[in-house]
Amino acid sequence: MTDQWLRDGLAALDSALDRVLDLDSGLADARLPGRAAALTDALDDVLDLDAGLNAIVPVRHRSALLNYAHALAARPPRDRLLARRWLPLEELAEVRVAAEVAPSERDALHALVNGLEQALIVARAGDNVRQYGQEVTGLLVRLIDQAIDDAHGSGIALGVARHLEEIRRLARGGAFRHAVVIRRLGEVQTNVLAFEENRDLGTALEHAASCLRRHGDAGALRRALESDRDDSGAIAREVAKAVRLIQRSVTDVMGADLADADLGGIPLEGVRWSAATRWPADWADWVHHNSTRLGADLWEIRADGLTADERAALT
């Protein structure tokens, strides 16, 4: 079990290093800071003494989802792969995104939501705008200035800040076009509220729990998701670690014997395997044809491969 944990962690670290050191990709999309974050996560997982000890002596974590993830990781590769048939993988990815939002970014996002509400209250005070003119306009501009700063701090500056800068220009105009400003501020507020909801960990956990398919193992995961939802603000880091572990557990089948596994209906895109992995005889050619080589002894099944249903239609 310990060897499996170390192998999983080192494989994830190797993959993260490949992404961080891919300068062409990094310079092309300017995501090197994000690549570095991925490397930090991988190093954290490999060097996590608690996780290492948990592979030997079970440890109870505050996050029920992390306890579930360790139990899943300890199961045989075949069982972990079959779990892809019912796990809400996309929804769990959303949980991870929400859990990995930095506290400073989350605070800035809350401040942005509150600031936009205040700006709308001022902008809607049409009579005051006409009566006090520059005084109210100045207040509105200051609120928008603060909202722009909060947009930068929340990590959504590119789109929101650009719209707010245009609204600020309208507010500063000689003739205050408060109807246009109100409409534009309302549109920005709607988008920011949607973004905040998408980054809310409690909401993401609840959504993942609601999307679980009926399966014998689904009940334990649902209970873990619901338990963490009630305490999501204090255990975000453990929740993020839990999802990373679940994702690795159901993705890595390096060296696994899957010759007798029933792979029908399992989404295999993204699954990683090695030369020692044994596939069912009627799946081996398909897996090789639809995989991309990532390393000396590492392949990944491509996202553009045939689905299980499409493959079944050809046989």
N, C-alpha and C positions, 0 to 999 in steps of 0.2 A: 504493500500500500504506500509506504514511504517513497519507494523508487518511482512509483507512478506519479506521486505528487511532484517530486523533483523533476521528472521528465516533462510533465505538463507545464510546470513553471519555466523551465529552461527553453522549451519550444516556444512559449509565448514571448520570452525575452529575446530569443533569436529573431522572431518575426518582427518585434518592435524595433530591434537594432537595424534590420534590413530597411524598415520604413524611414527611420531617422537618418540613416546614412545614404538614402537615395536622393542625392542633391538635385538631380534633374527634376524629379517629381516635386521636391520641396520648393525649388525656385519657381517651378511652373505655376503652382497654386498658392504659394506663399503660406504654406501651412507648417513650416518647420517648428514654430512654437507648439502646435498641436501634436506634431510627431514627438517632440520632446516630452510632452505630457504623457503620451502613450508609453514611452520608454520608462518614465518615472513610475507609472502604474505597474508595468511589468516587473521592474526591479523591486518595487514594494511587495509584489506578490511572491517573488522568488525568495526575498530576504525576510519575509514575514515569519518571525519565529513562532507566533501563535498558530499560524496556518500549518507550519512544519510540525509542531507538537501535536496539533489536532490530527495529523495523519497517523500518529502513534497512540496518543491518549486523547479521547474525545474532550473537547472544550465547549462549554456553553457560551454563546455570544448573546449580546443584547438583541441583535437582529435575529428574528426567527427565520428570515429568509437566508441568512448566512449559515445558520445551523442546517437548514434544508440543503443548501448548496454543498456543504461538506459531506452530508450523507449521500447526495447524488454522486459526487466525485469519487466516493469510495466504492461505488458499484462497478461491476464489470463493464468493459467498453461496449459490449453488445447491448446491454441494458441502457446505457447512456445514449447510444445512438438511436435506439428505438424510442426514447423519450421525445425525440424531435417530432414524432408523429402527433403528439398532443400538446407539447409545450407552446405557449404563446410567445414565440421568439421575437416577433416585431414589437409586441407590447413590453416585453422585458427589456428590449433595447431602449425603449422610451423611458422606462424606469431608470435605467443606467444614466441616460442623458440628464434626467432631472436630478438624480442623486449626485452627479458630478458637478453641478453648478456651484461655483465658489460662493461662500457666504457673503463676500463683499459684492459680488454680482447680483445675488438675490436681494440684498439690502437696497442696492441701487435701483433694481427693477421695481421694488415696492415704492421707493421714493418717487420714481418716475410716474407710476400709476397715481399716486397721491397728488403729485405736482400737476399732472394733466387735469385732474378733477378740479383743482383750485383754479387753473387757467381757464377752464370752461366756465366756472362760476363767474369769474371776472368778465369774460368775453360776452356772456349772456346778459350781463347787466346793461342792456342797451341804453336805458335812461341815464344811468350814471356816466356812461361813455360820452353821451351828448352834453351832459351837464358839466362834468369835470374834465373832459377832454384829455389833455396830456398827462394828468395825474394817473388816471385809470390805465391809459395806454402804456405809461411807463411801468406800472405794476405788472401788466400783462407781459410786457417784454422781459421783465426780470424773471417772471415765472417761467417763461419759455426758455430763457437762458439757462436757468437751473435744470429744466427738463432735458435740455441738450446735454448738459454735463452728466446727468443721471443716465441718459441713453448711452453715452460713451462708457460709463462705469458698469452698466448692465450687460455689455457685450453685444448690443443690438444697434450700435451707433450708425452704421452705414445707411440703413434705410430710414429709420426713425429720425435721426438727427438731420438728415437732408430735408425731410418734410417739415420738421420744426423750423429749420432755418428759413424756408420759404414762407411759412406762416408768420415768422417774426418780421420778415420783409413787408408782408401785407399789413401787419399791425403798425409798423412804423410809417406807413404811407401817409401822405398829407390828408387824404380823406379816409377815415377809419372804416374799413369795410367789414364791420363786425359780423355780418351774416355769413360772409365767405370764411372768415376766421373761425367762426363757430363750427361751420360744416367741416372744415379741414381738421380742426382740433378733434372733433368727434370721430372722424375717420381714423386718425392716429390713435386715439384712445381705444377704439375697438380692436385695432391690430395689436396694441400693446397688451390689452387684457387677454386676448387669445394667446399671445406669446407667454404671458405669465401663467396661464392655465396649463400650457404645454410643458412648462418647467416646474410645475408644482408636483412635488414628490408624492404627496398623499393622493392626489388625483391620478397620477400615473400608476400607483400601486393598486388603486381601486379598479382602474380600467383593465389592468392585466388580470386581476382576479375575476372580473366579469367575463373575460374572453376565454377562460379555460374550457377546453373541451371535456366532455364526459369521459373519464378514464379512472381506473382504479387508483392511480397515484395522484390524481389531480386534487383530491381533497386535502392532502397534506400541504401541497403548494398553496392552495387557496387560503388555508388557515394561516400560513406563514405571511402571505401578502397582506391579509387583513390585519394581522397582529402588528406588522411593521407600519401599516398606515396610521395607526393610532399614536405612534411615537416617531413618526418619520423625521421630524425636525431635529431630533437628537442623535439619530443613528444613520444619517445619510451616507457617511463614509463606509460603514459596514454594509449597507444596502448596495452601494456601488460595487464593493468587493464581491458581494454575493452574486450579483448578476454576471460579473466578469468570470467568476468561477463556474457558474452554470453554463455560460457560453462556451468556455473552453472544454468543459466536461462533455458536452454534446457535440463538439466539433472535432476533437482530436481522437482519431482511431489508429494512430501510428502503432504498427505491430500487432494490431488486434486480429483475432480469428473470428471473422464474420461469415464463414463459409455456410453455416446453417441458419443465418439470420434471414427473416422475412422482411425485405426492404420496401415492399409495396406500400405506397402512400406516405413515405417518409421524404420530406424536403431535404435533399442531400447537398444543395448548393452551399458552398463554404466549408464543407467537411474536409478535414486534412488527414492524409494518410501517407504511409511509407511503403517501401518495397516489400516489407515483411507483412503488410496487411493482407489478409486473405478475404476475398470477396466471394459471394455466391457465384457459382459457375455461370449462371445466366445474366449476371450483372458485371462481371469483370471487364468485358470489352467496352461496355457503355461507360464505366467509370474511367477507364484509361483514355477513352476518346474525348471525354468531356472534362478532363482535368488539366490544370496548368502546373508546371513544375516551379516550385518556389525556392528549392534548395537542393543540396546534394542528394538528400533522401527525404524529400518532402514535396508532396503534391496537394493541390486544392481543387476540389470539384467546382467548376465554373458556374457562375450565376446564369449564364446564357445556355446551359445544357438543357436537354429535354426534361420535362417534368415526369414524374412517375406515371401519370395518366397517359401522356404522349408516348412514353416508352411502351406502355402496355398495349397501346393501339397498334404499334408496329410489330408486335410479337404474335 
